[in-house]
Amino acid sequence: MATTLEGYRYVCDLADLPARGKKAIHLDDVKLLLIACDSGLYALEDRDPQTGGSLATGEVIDCVLTSPNTGARYNLTTGRYIGGGLSPLSSHWLPMWHVRVVEDRVYVSRTG
């Protein structure tokens, strides 16, 4: 099985993911969180921009992730901070990764 695809890295099979929910994975030295929701599949670094803590137990509703550490809310389609949390600064963004699914295999890339 190929582990690369045009700059992307294979991380799991689509069947390994819940239809809606989260899966934590490690890619080299980076801890990633794959999130499946109604509008698609998203990959982000499992690191809260405000505290550095894990986001793995955060609640996802309508493709908005709420940080379990601070209550900050993030739009998963853009990674954009949309309110709540410890800081009113809109500069807190999720470190999102690009996702491609090819032949039921999930690939990610930092740069896309």
N, C-alpha and C positions, 0 to 999 in steps of 0.2 A: 504494500500500500504506500502511495506517495505521501510524503510528509510536507511538501511545499507546493504552492500553486501561485505562480506569478507574484512572488513577494509575500505570500500569505503562509501561515503555519497551520497545519492540521492540529485540532485540539480534541475532537471527539466525533462520534457518529451522531446524527440527528436523533436516532432512537435512544441515545443516552440522556436526552434532555426531556424534562416534563413538557407537556403541551403548553402549560402556563406555569411559570415558576423559575427557580434559580438553580444554578450548578456552579460551585466553586472549582477552579482548576488552577494548576501551576504551570506556567510556561517559562522555562529557564528560571530566572530569579524574580519573576513577576507573578503576583497572585491576581488572577482574573476572576470575574464573576460574569457568567453568561445568564442573561435574563430573557425568557420567552414571555411575551405578552400579546395582547390582541393585535397590535400593529406590527409585530415582527420579533426578530431575535437581535439582541444587543449584547455587546461585550464591553466591559469597563474594568479598569483596575479596581480591585477590591480595597479601596482606600478612601475614606471620607476626606474630602478636601478641607474641611474645617478642623478635624481632630486627628486625622491619620488612622483612625480605627476602621475596623471591618464594616462593610455594608451588607454582608451576607444575610443577616437576619432582618434587614429592612423590609418594610411592607411595600408591595407594588400594587397600585390601583390605577387603572386606565393609563398604563405606561408612565406613571409617575412613581419614582422611588423615594421613599421617606427614610432618611437616615435613622438607624436605631440609636445612634449616639447623641444626636442633637435635635432631631425633628425637622431638619432641613429637607426640602423637597426639590427633586431634580427631574427634569423632563428627559426621558430616556431616548427620545428621537434626536435630541440636540446635545444632551449633557448639561444643559443650562440650569442654573440655580433659579428656582421660581418662588422662593420664600421660606420663612421659618428658620430655625436653627439659632446659632450663637451670634451670627453676624448679619447686619443688614446689607453687606456688600454684595453686589451682583457679580463680583469677580470670581466667586467660587463656582467652578465648573467641574463636572465629572471627567476624569481622564478616559474618554471613550476610545474604543478600537473599532476598526472596520471589520465587518463579518461577511463572509460569502459561504453559501451552501452549494456544494457541487456533488452530485450523485449521492445525496444523503450524508455527506461528510461536511463537518463544520470547520471552517478555516478562519483565522483572524490575522489582522495586520495592524501595526501601530499607525502606519502612514496611508494605507489603502492604495 
